[in-house]
Amino acid sequence: MSALTRGISRGVPAALLLSCAWAQAANLNFLKDTPISYMRPADRQALNRAAQQALDTKKDGETLEWSNEGTGNPVAIKGTVTPRDTVKHESETCRKVTLTAVAKGQTQSWTPTACKAGSGEWRIKKQ
């Protein structure tokens, strides 16, 4: 399993947040100078932890704030995680989740659907 595949399989934002190297390799220059371009692996892990926590503990519409404080990144990144539209079907629970990141005056947001079965981790639902 490649490092990218392992990263994507670990949690919610991992499937959303591209590394700068990958973005440049794919010629996605429109991501330059956006919060995602400043994120390091430890920042993505902080966002993933916040997303898992919000999805597990927050009601629809409630927001959890997160930051990259303590990750070692000199660029301050902060944001919010807001779950909504919870749907339960048999043993699976799915929720839309709005993730925001703010860095150097720029804001980015994503709204994927995350699902989990039983007591497992939340995973991005493939569209």
GURODO-168605 format. One record per residue: x, y, z negated of N, C-alpha, C in turn. Coordinates in steps of 0.1 Angstrom, whole numbers, plus 5000, padded with zeros to 4 digits. Atoms other than C-alpha are relative to their C-alpha. Layout:
XYZXYZXYZ
...
END
This chain:
500949885000500050005000500950125000
499249884999501550345010499750094988
500249915010501950624986498750095002
501249934997499250815004498749924997
501150095002496850525002499849994985
500150015015497550484964499550134995
500449875005497050854959498550025003
501449984996493750854977499149914992
500950105008492450544958499950034985
500049985014493150694924498950094995
501049925005490350944921499450105009
500949904992488051224932500950095009
499349904991490351504944501149945008
498950054992493051284956499649985015
500550024987490951204986499750135007
500349874994490351574992501250095002
498949915000493551744984501249945008
498950044992496251715011501350054995
498749945004499851755003500550095011
499649904990501552045020500849935011
499250064990503951815038499149935010
501050074991501051605052499350105008
500849894993499151925061500950055012
499249944990502152065080500349895011
499750114990502851725097498849995009
501250014992499251725109499750135007
500249874994499652085121498750074995
501149935006497052215097500550134994
499549885005498552555094499050094994
501049925006495252705085499949984985
499950025014495852565050501150084993
498949935005498952775046499550124991
500349905009498753015016498649984994
501350035007495552845003500449934987
499750075012495352694968500649865002
499550144998495852344981501550005004
498650004995499152444997501050024989
499149985011500552534963499949894990
500250115009499452214946501149905001
499150115001501951964935499349874994
500750125005501151604925499550014985
500549985014500851704888498850094999
501249915000498351974897498849925005
501150094995496251724917499649914989
500450095011496351494887499250074989
500849925009495151774864498650025005
501449984994492251844888499349874999
500650135000491551474890499449974986
500550025014491351444852498850084996
501249915002489051744850498849955007
501150054992486851594877499449884994
500450125007486651264860499250034987
500649955012485851434827498650065002
501349934997483151664842498949905005
500950104995481551374861499449914989
500450095011481451164829499150074990
500649935011480251434805499150125002
500849884997478551734822498749965007
501350024993474951754832500050075013
500149934988473951864866500050164998
500049865001474852234870501050054990
499049965010477252244840501450005006
498749994994480752354848501149984989
498850025008484152244834501150085006
498849924995487152484838501249914999
498750075000490552344846501150095004
498849934996494052474851501249915001
498850084999497452354860501150034989
499049975011499052484828500649884995
499350115006501752254816500549905011
499650094990502352094850501450025005
498649974995505652264857500050085013
500149924988504352454887500050144997
499949855003505352824887498850075005
501249934994502152904907498849964991
501150035009499252934883498849975009
501150044993496252744896498949974990
501150035009492852734879498749985009
501250024992489352644889498949944991
501150065007486152474880499649875007
500650124995484352134885498650004995
501449995003480552134887499349895006
500850114995478651814891498550045002
501449974998475051824905499449885008
500750094992472451624923500349854997
499850135004472851304903498949905005
500950104995471250994919500549864995
499750135005471150654903499249895008
500650114992470550334923500649874995
499650125006470750004906501250034990
498949985010474249994889500950115005
499149894995475750284909499450134997
500449865002475550654900500850085010
499349914991476450914926499650154997
500249855003476851294921500850085010
499249914993477851574943500850084990
499249935010480651764927500750125008
499349894994481852114936501350034992
498649985005485652154930500450135005
499449884996487152494931501450024995
498749975004490752604930500350145004
499649864998492152964927501550014998
498649975002495753054933500450125009
499549884993497453374943498950085007
501149924995494053544948499249935011
500850074990492753284972499249894993
500950105006489853054964499649895011
500450114992489052714979499049924993
500950095007486152484972499749885010
500450124993485052134982498849944993
501250065006481751954976499849865006
500250144996482151574981498949944991
500850095009479951304967500849904994
499350105007481451084941499149904994
500950105005480050754930500949914991
499450105008480850494903499049894997
500950115003479550154895500449964985
499850045014479150064858500950104993
499149915007481950204837501350035007
498849984992484550234865500350155002
499649864997486250554878499150055011
500749944990484450794900500950005013
499350014987485450754937499250085010
500649934990484750974967499249905009
500850094991481950824988500450045014
499649984986483050785024498750045008
501149944992480850985048499949935013
END
